[in-house]
Amino acid sequence: MSTKTSISATDSRTVASFHGGLSLVQSGKSAKRVRIRDREQANVLMVELGRSLAAPGIDAEAVFKPHSVRKVYSYAVSEADPTKMVRKSEDGKTTIGEFVEGKFRALQVLR
């Protein structure tokens, strides 16, 4: 798959690369130089990104935002049966089920 960009190759440079083809690219010219904090440097961010992608799952706080208007669920593959999905709600209710035509169908409510 190819993508078109309006930035020429001479206007961009690779700042950092990560295995698997992921790269951080700086493009264009900035109007002024700014001091970037050490923890926000590209090499530090790429290491943190690598750690995040290596660990499965994400924190519950990232899924369940406080004061959310819509009901939000977290989905994962069941460890006991990989053909089933586990749905968790913000209140801790766990449901085993499967997706049928793009919709979650509950098979068993655990708590």
PAZAGU-288794 format. One record per atom (N, C-alpha, C): residue number from 1; residue in one letter; y, z negated, x negated; atom name. Coordinates in Angstrom, 2 decimals, always signed. Layout:
REM PAZAGU-288794
rec num=NUM, residu=A, y=Y, z=Z, x=X, atome=CA
...
//
This chain:
REM PAZAGU-288794
rec num=1, residu=M, y=-1.16, z=+0.00, x=-0.84, atome=N
rec num=1, residu=M, y=+0.00, z=+0.00, x=+0.00, atome=CA
rec num=1, residu=M, y=+1.22, z=+0.00, x=-0.89, atome=C
rec num=2, residu=S, y=+2.14, z=+0.87, x=-0.66, atome=N
rec num=2, residu=S, y=+3.35, z=+0.91, x=-1.46, atome=CA
rec num=2, residu=S, y=+4.54, z=+0.50, x=-0.61, atome=C
rec num=3, residu=T, y=+5.49, z=-0.13, x=-1.26, atome=N
rec num=3, residu=T, y=+6.71, z=-0.53, x=-0.57, atome=CA
rec num=3, residu=T, y=+7.89, z=+0.09, x=-1.28, atome=C
rec num=4, residu=K, y=+8.91, z=+0.43, x=-0.53, atome=N
rec num=4, residu=K, y=+10.11, z=+1.01, x=-1.11, atome=CA
rec num=4, residu=K, y=+11.16, z=-0.07, x=-1.24, atome=C
rec num=5, residu=T, y=+11.92, z=+0.01, x=-2.29, atome=N
rec num=5, residu=T, y=+13.00, z=-0.94, x=-2.51, atome=CA
rec num=5, residu=T, y=+14.23, z=-0.21, x=-2.97, atome=C
rec num=6, residu=S, y=+15.39, z=-0.77, x=-2.66, atome=N
rec num=6, residu=S, y=+16.64, z=-0.12, x=-3.05, atome=CA
rec num=6, residu=S, y=+17.11, z=-0.60, x=-4.42, atome=C
rec num=7, residu=I, y=+16.38, z=-1.54, x=-5.03, atome=N
rec num=7, residu=I, y=+16.75, z=-2.06, x=-6.33, atome=CA
rec num=7, residu=I, y=+15.99, z=-1.27, x=-7.39, atome=C
rec num=8, residu=S, y=+16.71, z=-0.76, x=-8.37, atome=N
rec num=8, residu=S, y=+16.04, z=+0.01, x=-9.41, atome=CA
rec num=8, residu=S, y=+15.33, z=-0.93, x=-10.38, atome=C
rec num=9, residu=A, y=+14.41, z=-0.40, x=-11.14, atome=N
rec num=9, residu=A, y=+13.63, z=-1.20, x=-12.08, atome=CA
rec num=9, residu=A, y=+14.52, z=-1.81, x=-13.16, atome=C
rec num=10, residu=T, y=+15.63, z=-1.17, x=-13.47, atome=N
rec num=10, residu=T, y=+16.52, z=-1.71, x=-14.50, atome=CA
rec num=10, residu=T, y=+17.33, z=-2.89, x=-13.99, atome=C
rec num=11, residu=D, y=+17.45, z=-3.05, x=-12.66, atome=N
rec num=11, residu=D, y=+18.21, z=-4.16, x=-12.09, atome=CA
rec num=11, residu=D, y=+17.35, z=-5.39, x=-11.84, atome=C
rec num=12, residu=S, y=+16.06, z=-5.32, x=-12.11, atome=N
rec num=12, residu=S, y=+15.20, z=-6.47, x=-11.84, atome=CA
rec num=12, residu=S, y=+14.36, z=-6.79, x=-13.07, atome=C
rec num=13, residu=R, y=+13.95, z=-8.06, x=-13.14, atome=N
rec num=13, residu=R, y=+13.09, z=-8.47, x=-14.25, atome=CA
rec num=13, residu=R, y=+12.13, z=-9.54, x=-13.75, atome=C
rec num=14, residu=T, y=+10.93, z=-9.55, x=-14.31, atome=N
rec num=14, residu=T, y=+9.94, z=-10.56, x=-13.95, atome=CA
rec num=14, residu=T, y=+10.30, z=-11.86, x=-14.65, atome=C
rec num=15, residu=V, y=+10.48, z=-12.91, x=-13.87, atome=N
rec num=15, residu=V, y=+10.85, z=-14.20, x=-14.41, atome=CA
rec num=15, residu=V, y=+9.61, z=-14.99, x=-14.79, atome=C
rec num=16, residu=A, y=+8.60, z=-14.97, x=-13.91, atome=N
rec num=16, residu=A, y=+7.35, z=-15.69, x=-14.17, atome=CA
rec num=16, residu=A, y=+6.23, z=-14.99, x=-13.42, atome=C
rec num=17, residu=S, y=+5.02, z=-15.09, x=-13.96, atome=N
rec num=17, residu=S, y=+3.85, z=-14.49, x=-13.32, atome=CA
rec num=17, residu=S, y=+2.77, z=-15.54, x=-13.16, atome=C
rec num=18, residu=F, y=+1.96, z=-15.36, x=-12.12, atome=N
rec num=18, residu=F, y=+0.86, z=-16.26, x=-11.84, atome=CA
rec num=18, residu=F, y=-0.37, z=-15.41, x=-11.66, atome=C
rec num=19, residu=H, y=-1.55, z=-15.92, x=-12.01, atome=N
rec num=19, residu=H, y=-2.76, z=-15.11, x=-11.89, atome=CA
rec num=19, residu=H, y=-2.97, z=-14.66, x=-10.44, atome=C
rec num=20, residu=G, y=-3.56, z=-13.54, x=-10.27, atome=N
rec num=20, residu=G, y=-3.78, z=-12.98, x=-8.93, atome=CA
rec num=20, residu=G, y=-2.67, z=-12.02, x=-8.52, atome=C
rec num=21, residu=G, y=-1.76, z=-11.70, x=-9.45, atome=N
rec num=21, residu=G, y=-0.73, z=-10.71, x=-9.15, atome=CA
rec num=21, residu=G, y=+0.54, z=-11.26, x=-8.53, atome=C
rec num=22, residu=L, y=+0.66, z=-12.58, x=-8.41, atome=N
rec num=22, residu=L, y=+1.86, z=-13.18, x=-7.84, atome=CA
rec num=22, residu=L, y=+2.92, z=-13.27, x=-8.92, atome=C
rec num=23, residu=S, y=+4.10, z=-12.74, x=-8.67, atome=N
rec num=23, residu=S, y=+5.17, z=-12.76, x=-9.64, atome=CA
rec num=23, residu=S, y=+6.48, z=-13.17, x=-9.00, atome=C
rec num=24, residu=L, y=+7.32, z=-13.83, x=-9.77, atome=N
rec num=24, residu=L, y=+8.67, z=-14.18, x=-9.34, atome=CA
rec num=24, residu=L, y=+9.59, z=-13.20, x=-10.05, atome=C
rec num=25, residu=V, y=+10.38, z=-12.45, x=-9.26, atome=N
rec num=25, residu=V, y=+11.21, z=-11.39, x=-9.81, atome=CA
rec num=25, residu=V, y=+12.67, z=-11.68, x=-9.51, atome=C
rec num=26, residu=Q, y=+13.52, z=-11.56, x=-10.52, atome=N
rec num=26, residu=Q, y=+14.96, z=-11.69, x=-10.32, atome=CA
rec num=26, residu=Q, y=+15.51, z=-10.28, x=-10.19, atome=C
rec num=27, residu=S, y=+16.30, z=-10.06, x=-9.15, atome=N
rec num=27, residu=S, y=+16.83, z=-8.72, x=-8.94, atome=CA
rec num=27, residu=S, y=+18.34, z=-8.78, x=-8.80, atome=C
rec num=28, residu=G, y=+18.99, z=-7.70, x=-9.16, atome=N
rec num=28, residu=G, y=+20.44, z=-7.63, x=-9.04, atome=CA
rec num=28, residu=G, y=+21.12, z=-8.52, x=-10.06, atome=C
rec num=29, residu=K, y=+22.43, z=-8.51, x=-10.02, atome=N
rec num=29, residu=K, y=+23.22, z=-9.31, x=-10.94, atome=CA
rec num=29, residu=K, y=+23.96, z=-10.37, x=-10.15, atome=C
rec num=30, residu=S, y=+23.95, z=-11.59, x=-10.66, atome=N
rec num=30, residu=S, y=+24.67, z=-12.65, x=-9.97, atome=CA
rec num=30, residu=S, y=+26.14, z=-12.61, x=-10.38, atome=C
rec num=31, residu=A, y=+27.00, z=-13.02, x=-9.46, atome=N
rec num=31, residu=A, y=+28.44, z=-12.99, x=-9.71, atome=CA
rec num=31, residu=A, y=+28.86, z=-14.03, x=-10.75, atome=C
rec num=32, residu=K, y=+28.21, z=-15.18, x=-10.73, atome=N
rec num=32, residu=K, y=+28.54, z=-16.20, x=-11.71, atome=CA
rec num=32, residu=K, y=+27.28, z=-16.92, x=-12.16, atome=C
rec num=33, residu=R, y=+27.34, z=-17.47, x=-13.35, atome=N
rec num=33, residu=R, y=+26.22, z=-18.22, x=-13.90, atome=CA
rec num=33, residu=R, y=+26.24, z=-19.63, x=-13.32, atome=C
rec num=34, residu=V, y=+25.11, z=-20.10, x=-12.88, atome=N
rec num=34, residu=V, y=+25.00, z=-21.46, x=-12.37, atome=CA
rec num=34, residu=V, y=+23.92, z=-22.18, x=-13.15, atome=C
rec num=35, residu=R, y=+24.08, z=-23.46, x=-13.28, atome=N
rec num=35, residu=R, y=+23.09, z=-24.28, x=-13.98, atome=CA
rec num=35, residu=R, y=+21.98, z=-24.62, x=-12.99, atome=C
rec num=36, residu=I, y=+20.76, z=-24.28, x=-13.33, atome=N
rec num=36, residu=I, y=+19.61, z=-24.56, x=-12.48, atome=CA
rec num=36, residu=I, y=+18.93, z=-25.82, x=-13.03, atome=C
rec num=37, residu=R, y=+18.67, z=-26.76, x=-12.12, atome=N
rec num=37, residu=R, y=+18.01, z=-27.99, x=-12.52, atome=CA
rec num=37, residu=R, y=+16.63, z=-27.69, x=-13.09, atome=C
rec num=38, residu=D, y=+16.19, z=-28.53, x=-14.02, atome=N
rec num=38, residu=D, y=+14.91, z=-28.32, x=-14.69, atome=CA
rec num=38, residu=D, y=+13.76, z=-28.19, x=-13.69, atome=C
rec num=39, residu=R, y=+13.75, z=-29.03, x=-12.64, atome=N
rec num=39, residu=R, y=+12.65, z=-28.99, x=-11.67, atome=CA
rec num=39, residu=R, y=+12.69, z=-27.74, x=-10.80, atome=C
rec num=40, residu=E, y=+13.78, z=-26.97, x=-10.86, atome=N
rec num=40, residu=E, y=+13.90, z=-25.74, x=-10.08, atome=CA
rec num=40, residu=E, y=+13.75, z=-24.49, x=-10.93, atome=C
rec num=41, residu=Q, y=+13.40, z=-24.65, x=-12.19, atome=N
rec num=41, residu=Q, y=+13.19, z=-23.51, x=-13.08, atome=CA
rec num=41, residu=Q, y=+11.96, z=-22.74, x=-12.62, atome=C
rec num=42, residu=A, y=+11.94, z=-21.46, x=-12.84, atome=N
rec num=42, residu=A, y=+10.84, z=-20.60, x=-12.37, atome=CA
rec num=42, residu=A, y=+9.49, z=-21.05, x=-12.90, atome=C
rec num=43, residu=N, y=+9.41, z=-21.41, x=-14.18, atome=N
rec num=43, residu=N, y=+8.11, z=-21.80, x=-14.73, atome=CA
rec num=43, residu=N, y=+7.60, z=-23.09, x=-14.10, atome=C
rec num=44, residu=V, y=+8.48, z=-24.02, x=-13.75, atome=N
rec num=44, residu=V, y=+8.07, z=-25.26, x=-13.10, atome=CA
rec num=44, residu=V, y=+7.63, z=-24.96, x=-11.66, atome=C
rec num=45, residu=L, y=+8.39, z=-24.14, x=-10.96, atome=N
rec num=45, residu=L, y=+8.05, z=-23.79, x=-9.58, atome=CA
rec num=45, residu=L, y=+6.73, z=-23.05, x=-9.49, atome=C
rec num=46, residu=M, y=+6.44, z=-22.17, x=-10.45, atome=N
rec num=46, residu=M, y=+5.19, z=-21.42, x=-10.43, atome=CA
rec num=46, residu=M, y=+4.00, z=-22.36, x=-10.66, atome=C
rec num=47, residu=V, y=+4.14, z=-23.34, x=-11.52, atome=N
rec num=47, residu=V, y=+3.06, z=-24.31, x=-11.73, atome=CA
rec num=47, residu=V, y=+2.82, z=-25.10, x=-10.45, atome=C
rec num=48, residu=E, y=+3.90, z=-25.55, x=-9.80, atome=N
rec num=48, residu=E, y=+3.76, z=-26.29, x=-8.54, atome=CA
rec num=48, residu=E, y=+3.14, z=-25.42, x=-7.46, atome=C
rec num=49, residu=L, y=+3.53, z=-24.16, x=-7.40, atome=N
rec num=49, residu=L, y=+2.94, z=-23.23, x=-6.43, atome=CA
rec num=49, residu=L, y=+1.44, z=-23.08, x=-6.69, atome=C
rec num=50, residu=G, y=+1.06, z=-22.95, x=-7.95, atome=N
rec num=50, residu=G, y=-0.35, z=-22.84, x=-8.30, atome=CA
rec num=50, residu=G, y=-1.14, z=-24.06, x=-7.88, atome=C
rec num=51, residu=R, y=-0.58, z=-25.24, x=-8.09, atome=N
rec num=51, residu=R, y=-1.25, z=-26.48, x=-7.66, atome=CA
rec num=51, residu=R, y=-1.40, z=-26.52, x=-6.14, atome=C
rec num=52, residu=S, y=-0.36, z=-26.11, x=-5.44, atome=N
rec num=52, residu=S, y=-0.39, z=-26.14, x=-3.98, atome=CA
rec num=52, residu=S, y=-1.44, z=-25.18, x=-3.43, atome=C
rec num=53, residu=L, y=-1.52, z=-23.98, x=-4.02, atome=N
rec num=53, residu=L, y=-2.48, z=-22.99, x=-3.53, atome=CA
rec num=53, residu=L, y=-3.91, z=-23.33, x=-3.91, atome=C
rec num=54, residu=A, y=-4.09, z=-24.10, x=-4.98, atome=N
rec num=54, residu=A, y=-5.44, z=-24.46, x=-5.43, atome=CA
rec num=54, residu=A, y=-6.06, z=-25.52, x=-4.53, atome=C
rec num=55, residu=A, y=-5.24, z=-26.36, x=-3.93, atome=N
rec num=55, residu=A, y=-5.75, z=-27.44, x=-3.08, atome=CA
rec num=55, residu=A, y=-5.85, z=-26.95, x=-1.64, atome=C
rec num=56, residu=P, y=-7.00, z=-27.14, x=-0.99, atome=N
rec num=56, residu=P, y=-7.14, z=-26.69, x=+0.39, atome=CA
rec num=56, residu=P, y=-6.33, z=-27.56, x=+1.35, atome=C
rec num=57, residu=G, y=-5.84, z=-26.97, x=+2.41, atome=N
rec num=57, residu=G, y=-5.14, z=-27.71, x=+3.46, atome=CA
rec num=57, residu=G, y=-3.70, z=-28.00, x=+3.10, atome=C
rec num=58, residu=I, y=-3.00, z=-28.55, x=+4.09, atome=N
rec num=58, residu=I, y=-1.61, z=-28.95, x=+3.91, atome=CA
rec num=58, residu=I, y=-1.41, z=-30.31, x=+4.56, atome=C
rec num=59, residu=D, y=-0.32, z=-30.97, x=+4.23, atome=N
rec num=59, residu=D, y=-0.03, z=-32.28, x=+4.79, atome=CA
rec num=59, residu=D, y=+0.24, z=-32.17, x=+6.29, atome=C
rec num=60, residu=A, y=-0.14, z=-33.21, x=+7.01, atome=N
rec num=60, residu=A, y=+0.10, z=-33.25, x=+8.46, atome=CA
rec num=60, residu=A, y=+1.58, z=-33.16, x=+8.78, atome=C
rec num=61, residu=E, y=+2.43, z=-33.72, x=+7.92, atome=N
rec num=61, residu=E, y=+3.87, z=-33.69, x=+8.16, atome=CA
rec num=61, residu=E, y=+4.41, z=-32.26, x=+8.17, atome=C
rec num=62, residu=A, y=+3.75, z=-31.36, x=+7.45, atome=N
rec num=62, residu=A, y=+4.19, z=-29.97, x=+7.43, atome=CA
rec num=62, residu=A, y=+3.84, z=-29.26, x=+8.73, atome=C
rec num=63, residu=V, y=+2.78, z=-29.70, x=+9.40, atome=N
rec num=63, residu=V, y=+2.35, z=-29.07, x=+10.65, atome=CA
rec num=63, residu=V, y=+3.04, z=-29.71, x=+11.84, atome=C
rec num=64, residu=F, y=+3.01, z=-31.04, x=+11.89, atome=N
rec num=64, residu=F, y=+3.53, z=-31.78, x=+13.03, atome=CA
rec num=64, residu=F, y=+4.94, z=-32.27, x=+12.74, atome=C
rec num=65, residu=K, y=+5.91, z=-31.50, x=+13.14, atome=N
rec num=65, residu=K, y=+7.32, z=-31.85, x=+12.94, atome=CA
rec num=65, residu=K, y=+7.73, z=-32.87, x=+13.99, atome=C
rec num=66, residu=P, y=+8.55, z=-33.86, x=+13.62, atome=N
rec num=66, residu=P, y=+8.99, z=-34.83, x=+14.61, atome=CA
rec num=66, residu=P, y=+9.89, z=-34.17, x=+15.66, atome=C
rec num=67, residu=H, y=+9.78, z=-34.62, x=+16.87, atome=N
rec num=67, residu=H, y=+10.60, z=-34.13, x=+17.99, atome=CA
rec num=67, residu=H, y=+10.37, z=-32.65, x=+18.28, atome=C
rec num=68, residu=S, y=+9.16, z=-32.20, x=+18.10, atome=N
rec num=68, residu=S, y=+8.84, z=-30.80, x=+18.39, atome=CA
rec num=68, residu=S, y=+8.80, z=-30.59, x=+19.90, atome=C
rec num=69, residu=V, y=+9.41, z=-29.51, x=+20.36, atome=N
rec num=69, residu=V, y=+9.46, z=-29.20, x=+21.78, atome=CA
rec num=69, residu=V, y=+8.11, z=-28.66, x=+22.25, atome=C
rec num=70, residu=R, y=+7.48, z=-27.85, x=+21.42, atome=N
rec num=70, residu=R, y=+6.19, z=-27.25, x=+21.77, atome=CA
rec num=70, residu=R, y=+5.04, z=-28.08, x=+21.23, atome=C
rec num=71, residu=K, y=+3.92, z=-28.02, x=+21.91, atome=N
rec num=71, residu=K, y=+2.71, z=-28.71, x=+21.44, atome=CA
rec num=71, residu=K, y=+2.14, z=-27.90, x=+20.27, atome=C
rec num=72, residu=V, y=+1.88, z=-28.58, x=+19.17, atome=N
rec num=72, residu=V, y=+1.42, z=-27.92, x=+17.94, atome=CA
rec num=72, residu=V, y=+0.03, z=-28.43, x=+17.60, atome=C
rec num=73, residu=Y, y=-0.83, z=-27.53, x=+17.15, atome=N
rec num=73, residu=Y, y=-2.19, z=-27.89, x=+16.75, atome=CA
rec num=73, residu=Y, y=-2.43, z=-27.47, x=+15.31, atome=C
rec num=74, residu=S, y=-3.35, z=-28.17, x=+14.68, atome=N
rec num=74, residu=S, y=-3.83, z=-27.81, x=+13.35, atome=CA
rec num=74, residu=S, y=-5.26, z=-27.31, x=+13.52, atome=C
rec num=75, residu=Y, y=-5.58, z=-26.17, x=+12.91, atome=N
rec num=75, residu=Y, y=-6.92, z=-25.59, x=+13.02, atome=CA
rec num=75, residu=Y, y=-7.59, z=-25.55, x=+11.65, atome=C
rec num=76, residu=A, y=-8.90, z=-25.79, x=+11.63, atome=N
rec num=76, residu=A, y=-9.68, z=-25.72, x=+10.40, atome=CA
rec num=76, residu=A, y=-11.10, z=-25.30, x=+10.76, atome=C
rec num=77, residu=V, y=-11.82, z=-24.77, x=+9.78, atome=N
rec num=77, residu=V, y=-13.22, z=-24.42, x=+9.98, atome=CA
rec num=77, residu=V, y=-14.04, z=-25.69, x=+9.96, atome=C
rec num=78, residu=S, y=-14.99, z=-25.84, x=+10.85, atome=N
rec num=78, residu=S, y=-15.83, z=-27.02, x=+10.92, atome=CA
rec num=78, residu=S, y=-16.74, z=-27.08, x=+9.69, atome=C
rec num=79, residu=E, y=-16.79, z=-28.25, x=+9.07, atome=N
rec num=79, residu=E, y=-17.67, z=-28.42, x=+7.91, atome=CA
rec num=79, residu=E, y=-19.13, z=-28.44, x=+8.33, atome=C
rec num=80, residu=A, y=-19.41, z=-28.96, x=+9.52, atome=N
rec num=80, residu=A, y=-20.80, z=-29.06, x=+10.01, atome=CA
rec num=80, residu=A, y=-21.33, z=-27.69, x=+10.44, atome=C
rec num=81, residu=D, y=-20.47, z=-26.87, x=+11.04, atome=N
rec num=81, residu=D, y=-20.89, z=-25.55, x=+11.53, atome=CA
rec num=81, residu=D, y=-19.75, z=-24.55, x=+11.29, atome=C
rec num=82, residu=P, y=-19.86, z=-23.72, x=+10.25, atome=N
rec num=82, residu=P, y=-18.78, z=-22.80, x=+9.91, atome=CA
rec num=82, residu=P, y=-18.46, z=-21.75, x=+10.99, atome=C
rec num=83, residu=T, y=-19.29, z=-21.65, x=+12.00, atome=N
rec num=83, residu=T, y=-19.00, z=-20.71, x=+13.09, atome=CA
rec num=83, residu=T, y=-18.05, z=-21.32, x=+14.12, atome=C
rec num=84, residu=K, y=-17.75, z=-22.61, x=+13.99, atome=N
rec num=84, residu=K, y=-16.89, z=-23.32, x=+14.94, atome=CA
rec num=84, residu=K, y=-15.57, z=-23.70, x=+14.27, atome=C
rec num=85, residu=M, y=-14.56, z=-23.94, x=+15.09, atome=N
rec num=85, residu=M, y=-13.25, z=-24.37, x=+14.62, atome=CA
rec num=85, residu=M, y=-12.99, z=-25.80, x=+15.08, atome=C
rec num=86, residu=V, y=-12.20, z=-26.52, x=+14.31, atome=N
rec num=86, residu=V, y=-11.78, z=-27.88, x=+14.66, atome=CA
rec num=86, residu=V, y=-10.28, z=-27.81, x=+14.94, atome=C
rec num=87, residu=R, y=-9.89, z=-28.26, x=+16.13, atome=N
rec num=87, residu=R, y=-8.47, z=-28.30, x=+16.50, atome=CA
rec num=87, residu=R, y=-8.03, z=-29.75, x=+16.57, atome=C
rec num=88, residu=K, y=-6.93, z=-30.08, x=+15.86, atome=N
rec num=88, residu=K, y=-6.39, z=-31.43, x=+15.90, atome=CA
rec num=88, residu=K, y=-4.98, z=-31.36, x=+16.46, atome=C
rec num=89, residu=S, y=-4.69, z=-32.32, x=+17.33, atome=N
rec num=89, residu=S, y=-3.35, z=-32.40, x=+17.90, atome=CA
rec num=89, residu=S, y=-2.58, z=-33.52, x=+17.21, atome=C
rec num=90, residu=E, y=-1.28, z=-33.57, x=+17.48, atome=N
rec num=90, residu=E, y=-0.43, z=-34.57, x=+16.85, atome=CA
rec num=90, residu=E, y=-0.86, z=-35.99, x=+17.18, atome=C
rec num=91, residu=D, y=-1.40, z=-36.22, x=+18.37, atome=N
rec num=91, residu=D, y=-1.83, z=-37.56, x=+18.76, atome=CA
rec num=91, residu=D, y=-3.20, z=-37.94, x=+18.20, atome=C
rec num=92, residu=G, y=-3.82, z=-37.07, x=+17.39, atome=N
rec num=92, residu=G, y=-5.09, z=-37.38, x=+16.74, atome=CA
rec num=92, residu=G, y=-6.32, z=-36.89, x=+17.48, atome=C
rec num=93, residu=K, y=-6.15, z=-36.27, x=+18.63, atome=N
rec num=93, residu=K, y=-7.28, z=-35.77, x=+19.42, atome=CA
rec num=93, residu=K, y=-7.92, z=-34.59, x=+18.67, atome=C
rec num=94, residu=T, y=-9.24, z=-34.66, x=+18.48, atome=N
rec num=94, residu=T, y=-9.97, z=-33.61, x=+17.77, atome=CA
rec num=94, residu=T, y=-10.90, z=-32.89, x=+18.74, atome=C
rec num=95, residu=T, y=-10.84, z=-31.57, x=+18.72, atome=N
rec num=95, residu=T, y=-11.64, z=-30.75, x=+19.62, atome=CA
rec num=95, residu=T, y=-12.39, z=-29.70, x=+18.82, atome=C
rec num=96, residu=I, y=-13.69, z=-29.56, x=+19.07, atome=N
rec num=96, residu=I, y=-14.50, z=-28.51, x=+18.46, atome=CA
rec num=96, residu=I, y=-14.51, z=-27.34, x=+19.43, atome=C
rec num=97, residu=G, y=-14.35, z=-26.13, x=+18.90, atome=N
rec num=97, residu=G, y=-14.34, z=-24.97, x=+19.77, atome=CA
rec num=97, residu=G, y=-14.46, z=-23.68, x=+18.99, atome=C
rec num=98, residu=E, y=-14.09, z=-22.61, x=+19.64, atome=N
rec num=98, residu=E, y=-14.14, z=-21.29, x=+19.02, atome=CA
rec num=98, residu=E, y=-13.03, z=-20.43, x=+19.61, atome=C
rec num=99, residu=F, y=-12.69, z=-19.38, x=+18.90, atome=N
rec num=99, residu=F, y=-11.69, z=-18.45, x=+19.40, atome=CA
rec num=99, residu=F, y=-12.39, z=-17.30, x=+20.10, atome=C
rec num=100, residu=V, y=-11.98, z=-17.05, x=+21.34, atome=N
rec num=100, residu=V, y=-12.52, z=-15.94, x=+22.12, atome=CA
rec num=100, residu=V, y=-11.33, z=-15.11, x=+22.58, atome=C
rec num=101, residu=E, y=-11.31, z=-13.85, x=+22.16, atome=N
rec num=101, residu=E, y=-10.23, z=-12.93, x=+22.48, atome=CA
rec num=101, residu=E, y=-8.86, z=-13.52, x=+22.15, atome=C
rec num=102, residu=G, y=-8.77, z=-14.17, x=+20.98, atome=N
rec num=102, residu=G, y=-7.51, z=-14.71, x=+20.50, atome=CA
rec num=102, residu=G, y=-7.09, z=-16.04, x=+21.09, atome=C
rec num=103, residu=K, y=-7.92, z=-16.64, x=+21.93, atome=N
rec num=103, residu=K, y=-7.59, z=-17.93, x=+22.54, atome=CA
rec num=103, residu=K, y=-8.64, z=-18.95, x=+22.18, atome=C
rec num=104, residu=F, y=-8.19, z=-20.19, x=+21.94, atome=N
rec num=104, residu=F, y=-9.11, z=-21.27, x=+21.59, atome=CA
rec num=104, residu=F, y=-9.84, z=-21.74, x=+22.84, atome=C
rec num=105, residu=R, y=-11.16, z=-21.79, x=+22.76, atome=N
rec num=105, residu=R, y=-11.99, z=-22.28, x=+23.87, atome=CA
rec num=105, residu=R, y=-12.68, z=-23.55, x=+23.40, atome=C
rec num=106, residu=A, y=-12.40, z=-24.67, x=+24.06, atome=N
rec num=106, residu=A, y=-12.96, z=-25.97, x=+23.69, atome=CA
rec num=106, residu=A, y=-14.43, z=-26.04, x=+24.07, atome=C
rec num=107, residu=L, y=-15.24, z=-26.56, x=+23.16, atome=N
rec num=107, residu=L, y=-16.67, z=-26.76, x=+23.43, atome=CA
rec num=107, residu=L, y=-17.00, z=-28.25, x=+23.50, atome=C
rec num=108, residu=Q, y=-16.28, z=-29.06, x=+22.71, atome=N
rec num=108, residu=Q, y=-16.57, z=-30.49, x=+22.65, atome=CA
rec num=108, residu=Q, y=-15.31, z=-31.23, x=+22.19, atome=C
rec num=109, residu=V, y=-14.94, z=-32.29, x=+22.94, atome=N
rec num=109, residu=V, y=-13.80, z=-33.13, x=+22.58, atome=CA
rec num=109, residu=V, y=-14.36, z=-34.36, x=+21.88, atome=C
rec num=110, residu=L, y=-13.91, z=-34.63, x=+20.66, atome=N
rec num=110, residu=L, y=-14.43, z=-35.75, x=+19.89, atome=CA
rec num=110, residu=L, y=-13.63, z=-37.03, x=+20.12, atome=C
rec num=111, residu=R, y=-12.34, z=-36.97, x=+20.10, atome=N
rec num=111, residu=R, y=-11.49, z=-38.14, x=+20.35, atome=CA
rec num=111, residu=R, y=-10.10, z=-37.72, x=+20.71, atome=C
//
